[in-house]
Amino acid sequence: MLRVRVVKTASGSSAVQIIYYQNRKRKIFKHIGSGSTDDEIHSLKLAAQDFINNYSPTLPLLEDSKSDNLLLLNKSEFLGVYYAFFHEVVSVLISKIGFNKSFAPLSYWILILDYNTDVRAIINSLPNGLI
């Protein structure tokens, strides 16, 4: 069973860890982070408890369960947007279904879609009977 542990570090801040016990010894499962103020430590404890709840789901017997998932923005990093993902997924779906053979013009128009393309204009330009 995973538990949250707060320990003092040599620098004077507090480290929040997720631990478990095995053969009467304490094992560190994951280090969540370190904080020096009470607010930082409290937010790290919330993140640790959320990790435990999502990692090992249990049925709540005595307390109400919350379906909140915490996203700590100060611990997150924006990596960018991948627009070609849509094109790859749609092209694989078209080929798996078999539309690439019978509806070649439709698959062509779907593959050239861009994130800023007006979809209604493309649909209106397709020959009748394809959609």
N, C-alpha and C positions, 0 to 999 in steps of 0.2 A: 504494500500500500504506500503510495507516494504521499509525502508530507512537505510542508513549507517550513524552511529553517532560516532564521536570520542570525548572522554571526558578525561580530566586530572584526574589522580587518586591522592590519598594522598601521594603516594610514589614518585610522579613526573613523572611517565610514563604515557602513553596514552592508554586508553582502547578503542577497536573497538567493537561496538555493532550494532545489527540489531534491529531497533525499528519500531513501528507503532503507530498511534494515534487512540484512542477510547474515545469517549465522551470528546473531547478536552483535554485528558490526554495522556501523553507519556507512552507507555508500552514497556518494553524491551522484544523482541522476542527471541533473542539469543545473548550470549556473545561470540565473536569470539576469542579474546585474547588481550594481552597487549604487548606493545612494548615501548622501550625507544629511539630507533634511528629512523630516517626518513625512512630508508629502511625497517625496521621491520613493521612500521606503514603502509607503502605503500603496502607491501605484505599482511598484514592483511586486508586492504581495498579491495584489489583484491579478496581475499578469500571470504570476505563478499558479494561483488558484484556478484561473481560467485554463491554463495549460493542463493542469491535473484533471479538471472536469472534462476537457476534450480528449485527453489521452486515455484515460481509464473511466469510461462512463459507468456510473452505478445508478441504481434506482433510488430515488429519494424517498426515504421512508417517513422521516419526521419533518423535513423542511421542504419548502417550496423550491422548485428548481427554476433557474433563470436561463433563458435561451440567449443571453447576451454573449456576444463574442467581442472581446476587447481588441482594438487595434491601437497600439501605442504609436502615434505619429512621430514622436521624437525618437523612436527606435526603428522607424521605417525609412526606406529609401525608394524614391521613384526612379525606375529604370528606363521608362519610355513606353511607347505604344508600338504595337506590332500590327500594322494594317494588312499585311500580306497573309496573315493567319486565316482571315475570312475566305480569301481566294483559294488557299490550299484546301481548306475543309470542304468548300463547295465543289471544287474540282474532283476531290476524292469521292464525295457523295454522288456526283453525277456519273462518274465512271463505275462505281459499285452498283448503282441502280440500273445502269445500262442506257442512260439518256444520252451518253456521248455518241452513240451510234444512230439512234432514231431521232434525236432532237439536236442535231449538230449546231444549227443556228442559235438555239436557246443556250446551249453550253458555251458557245462563243461569246454571247452577250453577257452571260453571268461572269465569265472569267475576266472580261475587260472592265468590270465594275470597279470604280475607285471609291474611296470613302467620301468624296465630295461630289460624286456623280448623281444626277437626278434620275432616280430609278424609274419614275413614272414616264419620263421621256424615252427611256430605253424600251420599256414595256410597250408603249404606244408605237414605237418604230418596228416592232416585231411583226412578221406576217400573221394574218388571221389564222386561228386554229392552233397556234402553239401554246397559248395560255388560256 
